[in-house]
Amino acid sequence: MKRMKGHGEKYGRRGEQAIAALLAAPTITEAARACGIGEATLGRWLQNADFAERYRRARKRALDVAVSRLQQIAADAVETLREVATDSESPAGSRVAAARAILETSLKAGTLEEIEAKLDELKTFIFDRRYHDGYSQS
């Protein structure tokens, strides 16, 4: 089914500008000012399910980009921590701080791996239950 021009695009270009401003500005007030709409209007738009979903997706994309950039430089950061932690010329406080960061990050990574494994088990369990429950009912 072909949509009429503009149908379903209530916010159009102004909506895209508002979303960009929301992503860049620290407050709704500043975002509204940046895109040239009233704060109350922007607040109403954020209450609209379609606009809120578009904003949520844009925030997710921005976060994905940021995380990807962090992952690209993570190896360098780990190497820097390793160098500081093992350099006998570094002040003791710096070595301890680097070692602590390495340990804390390693522990968190291990915990995340455990959580991911449990989630995978849970997903499999739920899938199996749905499949078997659905299969036995037909």
Residue pairs with C-beta under 8 A, 6 or more apart in sequence:
6 12
8 50
10 48
10 50
10 51
11 18
11 45
11 51
11 54
14 35
14 37
15 45
15 51
15 54
17 35
17 36
18 31
18 32
18 35
18 37
18 42
18 45
19 54
19 55
19 58
20 35
20 58
21 30
21 31
21 32
21 34
21 35
22 28
22 31
22 42
22 55
23 58
23 59
23 62
24 31
24 34
25 31
25 33
25 34
28 39
28 42
28 43
28 46
29 39
31 42
32 38
32 39
32 41
32 42
33 39
35 42
45 51
46 52
46 55
78 102
81 98
81 101
81 102
82 98
82 102
84 90
84 94
84 95
84 97
84 98
85 95
85 98
85 99
85 102
86 95
87 95
90 98
